[in-house]
């Protein structure tokens, strides 16, 4: 099995990908790249078994009627979201609220934060995958699953705070986090890319996304139950690990 992890940015710059090849009791990082365009992502999707993408794959269900109502001067759908609680339904998806309840982490809003730009690109990439391969369900039941590296790390018992950025403190924290990951997953062969991973949180997140993709593939993530299933099919579903890192090795 090969799993692909994608840390998606709004453009090719700072978009990172990682491919991990899984064997009997082993896993090896066989591809790592930064500043990756759509074509390369779609190409890698076609040569791997499961992809974990760190980006929302959909928008809140409430957002469409709200915007359509505003466009058509139809006050009903707009006024239905009056007040802060109403606006939260426009800003956050069902899966975002689930992640917060489960982990204490608050995902960025796909509709009211800078994450909207990568999400627009993600929608285009999903369309390109559909055209070249097949449409992928947004709930992760196909070969593409939405992941959240910070949540994966936290659920694996790793401190996922303070490692993003270019400062000396962030660089030191990233190096420490990488070391702790290697200690918890001694079976993971980073293929000589340790220095690159210690110097780029984008590349590191791509590796975490590829590890989480393996969790999805072997059935070790939290799936949407009947309460969340309909929203997951429309809005997307962030796959949270439901077991430790050792469970990823067959």
HUDA-V93627 format. One record per residue. RES is the residue in one small letter. PSI is psi in whole degrees, -180 to 180 (NA if undefined). NEAR is the number of other ideal C-beta (glycine too) atoms within 12 Angstrom. D_FIRST is the distance of its C-alpha to the first C-alpha in Angstrom with 1 decimal. Layout:
((RES	PSI	NEAR	D_FIRST) (RES	PSI	NEAR	D_FIRST))
This chain:
((x	143	27	0.0) (x	136	29	3.8) (x	142	43	6.7) (x	133	50	10.2) (x	135	50	13.3) (x	121	54	16.7) (x	99	41	20.1) (x	130	43	22.3) (x	178	33	25.9) (x	-24	20	28.7) (x	179	16	28.4) (x	-39	23	26.3) (x	129	15	28.1) (x	6	27	26.3) (x	128	37	23.2) (x	149	41	20.2) (x	150	47	16.5) (x	138	50	13.8) (x	126	40	10.3) (x	131	44	8.4) (x	128	24	6.0) (x	132	31	5.3) (x	-163	18	7.3) (x	99	10	10.2) (x	10	15	12.1) (x	161	20	11.1) (x	136	34	9.6) (x	132	27	10.9) (x	112	38	12.2) (x	-10	29	12.0) (x	134	31	13.9) (x	126	36	16.7) (x	150	30	19.5) (x	155	29	22.5) (x	57	20	24.8) (x	136	35	22.3) (x	175	23	23.7) (x	-42	28	22.6) (x	-43	18	21.8) (x	-39	24	19.2) (x	-47	42	17.5) (x	-38	30	17.5) (x	-46	23	16.3) (x	-37	41	13.2) (x	-42	38	12.7) (x	-17	22	12.8) (x	5	23	10.2) (x	168	35	7.4) (x	-31	26	6.2) (x	138	40	8.4) (x	131	48	11.3) (x	123	48	13.8) (x	127	54	17.2) (x	79	48	20.1) (x	143	44	22.8) (x	138	41	24.6) (x	0	45	23.5) (x	-179	35	26.9) (x	162	34	30.5) (x	138	34	32.8) (x	-35	28	34.2) (x	-18	28	37.7) (x	-38	32	37.6) (x	-53	20	38.0) (x	-31	22	41.2) (x	-50	29	42.6) (x	-39	19	42.2) (x	-40	15	43.4) (x	-43	20	46.4) (x	-43	19	47.2) (x	-38	12	47.0) (x	11	13	49.3) (x	36	10	51.7) (x	105	15	50.7) (x	-26	13	51.5) (x	-60	15	50.0) (x	-27	24	46.3) (x	-50	23	47.1) (x	-20	14	49.5) (x	-16	19	47.1) (x	28	27	45.2) (x	142	15	48.3) (x	165	12	48.0) (x	-38	12	45.3) (x	-38	14	43.6) (x	-40	19	43.5) (x	-29	20	42.1) (x	-33	22	39.3) (x	-25	30	38.1) (x	-27	32	38.0) (x	-34	28	36.2) (x	142	36	33.5) (x	167	42	31.1) (x	-42	34	30.8) (x	-33	45	27.4) (x	-44	40	29.1) (x	-36	26	31.7) (x	-44	31	29.3) (x	-43	35	27.5) (x	-44	22	31.0) (x	-35	19	32.1) (x	-35	25	29.1) (x	-17	26	28.8) (x	-6	14	32.0) (x	147	24	30.4) (x	106	22	31.7) (x	150	39	29.3) (x	148	26	31.1) (x	130	25	32.6) (x	-23	33	31.0) (x	-11	32	34.5) (x	24	24	36.9) (x	176	17	35.2) (x	-13	15	33.9) (x	-17	30	30.4) (x	-36	22	31.8) (x	-50	22	31.4) (x	-36	31	27.6) (x	-37	36	27.3) (x	-42	24	29.3) (x	-39	30	26.9) (x	-39	37	23.9) (x	-41	26	25.8) (x	-43	24	26.2) (x	-41	38	22.5) (x	-38	36	21.7) (x	-38	19	24.4) (x	-39	25	22.9) (x	-42	33	19.5) (x	-41	20	21.5) (x	-39	16	23.5) (x	-21	20	20.8) (x	-87	23	18.2) (x	156	16	19.4) (x	139	18	20.9) (x	127	33	18.6) (x	139	27	20.3) (x	-13	38	21.5) (x	3	32	20.9) (x	12	38	17.1) (x	-1	24	16.7) (x	-127	26	14.9) (x	9	30	12.1) (x	127	46	14.4) (x	140	48	15.8) (x	135	49	18.7) (x	166	50	18.4) (x	93	46	21.2) (x	-41	47	20.5) (x	-40	34	24.0) (x	-41	38	23.6) (x	-47	46	20.2) (x	-44	39	21.9) (x	-43	23	25.0) (x	-21	34	23.4) (x	4	32	21.6) (x	23	19	25.2) (x	141	31	25.2) (x	111	19	28.1) (x	26	30	26.9) (x	145	19	30.4) (x	14	20	32.2) (x	-3	35	29.5) (x	127	24	29.6) (x	176	16	32.2) (x	-3	15	33.7) (x	167	13	36.4) (x	-36	11	36.7) (x	-44	15	36.2) (x	-41	21	32.9) (x	-41	23	31.7) (x	-41	18	32.7) (x	-38	25	30.9) (x	-43	38	27.7) (x	-41	25	27.9) (x	-42	22	28.6) (x	-42	34	25.8) (x	-42	36	23.3) (x	-43	22	24.9) (x	-38	22	24.7) (x	-44	34	21.0) (x	-34	26	20.5) (x	-39	16	22.9) (x	-22	24	21.1) (x	67	33	17.6) (x	-17	17	18.8) (x	-7	26	15.4) (x	115	34	14.3) (x	114	22	15.1) (x	6	30	16.4) (x	28	21	16.8) (x	11	12	20.6) (x	15	29	20.4) (x	-45	23	22.3) (x	-40	17	25.5) (x	-41	25	24.1) (x	-36	36	22.4) (x	-17	25	25.7) (x	1	22	27.5) (x	112	32	25.7) (x	-25	36	25.0) (x	-48	37	23.2) (x	-41	38	20.6) (x	-45	47	20.4) (x	-33	43	19.9) (x	-39	46	17.1) (x	-43	53	15.2) (x	-39	48	16.3) (x	-39	48	15.1) (x	-36	51	11.5) (x	-41	51	11.9) (x	-35	49	13.5) (x	-37	47	10.9) (x	-40	46	8.7) (x	-42	42	12.1) (x	-46	42	12.4) (x	-34	33	9.2) (x	11	26	10.4) (x	29	19	14.0) (x	42	29	15.5) (x	162	37	17.4) (x	121	32	20.9) (x	154	25	21.2) (x	132	31	24.4) (x	-171	14	27.0) (x	-30	9	29.8) (x	-34	13	31.7) (x	-8	27	29.1) (x	-45	21	27.2) (x	-45	17	29.5) (x	-38	29	29.5) (x	-39	32	25.7) (x	-31	24	25.5) (x	-48	24	28.0) (x	-22	38	27.7) (x	166	42	24.1) (x	122	40	22.7) (x	122	53	21.6) (x	115	45	18.8) (x	134	38	20.1) (x	139	39	18.3) (x	11	21	19.9) (x	175	23	19.1) (x	174	18	19.0) (x	-32	30	16.4) (x	-25	22	16.4) (x	-12	22	14.9) (x	-17	37	11.5) (x	126	27	11.2) (x	NA	16	10.7))
